Every structure is written in structure tokens, then in C-alpha cells.
Amino acid sequence: MSPLLPRRTDIKKDEEPTRHEERGIALRLGAWGGADVRPTRLFLWVGEREAGQEWLLPLGRSPRLLRRPRRRRHLTVRHRWEVSYLGNPFITAGMFAYGFGRLLLGGRDRFPRR
């Protein structure tokens, strides 16, 4: 196995399940900053994350909250980088990519909801 990839045992779960929160993937790159990717918005920050001190890119939809309780998972890579996610990260990334694509191609007017 590659030394860059963590082993399955490196993933830790929160004790308490989270309910009524939007799915998301948070990437923290040590002291450099990070990103919080959600299906409806993107938060970016430099340095330590502080409320109100991050850039926000809304994708034009209202958040959909998870109804089933899920545990947030935390993964540490190389003792510096941390990834935490709530919900399936592949589905979250796909939903974000779809919303970001809609934003780049003209937003809601180009692709009306049925």
C-alpha cells in the first residue's frame, strides 16, 4: 500500500450521529487554510477558520438537510492534512460538481427545474 494513502483504521467516527445538517466534505491543509464543499455552496479560508472570515460561493439552491442521523468521519493524512465528511463523499462531490456546472453554464435560467 502507498505511504500517501491512509489505512482503513485511520478513519475515525464521531460518537454522536448528526441529524438535520447538510452533507459536506471539509478539507483542512494545515496552517494554509482549507475548503468546505457542500452541494449548495463552497466555503474557502486561509489560515485558521473563523466564522465570518471565509469566502462563500453560493450555487443558488437552498440546503437540503440529512434526515437520517449519520456520523461525521475524520481522516488525517500525513499528520497535517485533515478530511472530514458527513454523508457519502462521492455523492457530495457529484452534487457539488453538478451545481457548479449549472452556475458556470448560466445558472437556473439555462436549466429550469421540472
N, C-alpha and C positions, 0 to 999 in steps of 0.2 A: 504494500500500500504506500502511496506517496506521502512524504512527510508534510506536505502542504495541506492535505485533506485530513480532517479530524476523524477519529474513530467514532463509532456509533455511541459509545459510552460518554463522549464529550458533550452530548446534548443533555441539558438539564431542564426539568419542567417546574413550573410554579406549583406550589402546594394547593392553592385555591384556584378553581376554574373561574374564568372571566366570562361574564354574560353582559349583553347589551353594550358591546363595544365593536367598533368597525375592525374588520380584519386588516392586517398590515404586516410589513416587514421593516424592521429598523436596523440600519447598518451604522455602526459606530467605528470610525477609523482612528482609534486612539485619541491623541490630542488635536488631530487635524480637523475633526468635525464629523459629520455624518448625514444621513438621509433617512427619512421615514416615508416609505412608499405605501400608499393606501389606494384602493380602487378609485376613489373620488378626488384625491389630492396628493400633493407631494410637499414634504417639508424638507428644507436643506438648512444646515447650520455649519458655522466654522467655530472651532474651539469647543468649549463646553456648551451643552444645550441648556438654554434658559428660555422660559416662557416669554413669548413676545419678541425674542431676538433671533427668529428664524425666518427664512424666506418661505413663502407659501405659493404654490402653483395649484389653483383650483381647476378641476376638469369640468365643472359645470353641472354636476349632478349632486343630489343630496346623499349623505352617507346612508348605507344600509347596515344596520346593526345585526350582529350574530344573535340568534335566538337561543341556540343550544349552547350550554356552557362548554368552554374549551380552555385548555391550559396553555399559557404562553410558554414557548420553548426558547431556551437561550443556548447559543453556540459560541464558544470562544476559539478563535483561530490565532495561533502563534502568540498567545498571551497579550495581544494588543488590540486585535480587532474583535468586535462582538456583533453577532447577528441574533436578533430575537424576532420571533414571528408568532402571530396569532392566526390560526386557520392554516390552510394548505398554502405554502409559499408559491407553488407553481400556479395555482388558480388566482392568487392575489396578483402576481406579476402579469398574468394574462389579462386580467380585468383592467389593470392599470395601463397596459400597452394598448388595449382597445380604446379606452377613454382618451389617452394621449394622442392616439392616431386620429380620433374624431376631432380633437382640438386642433391638431395640425392641418387637417383637411377641411376645415371650415366650420367645425362645431355642430351645433344642433340643427342649423338650417339645412345642412347638406344631407344629414341622415336623420330624418324625422322618426320618432318612436311611433310604433303602431299600437 
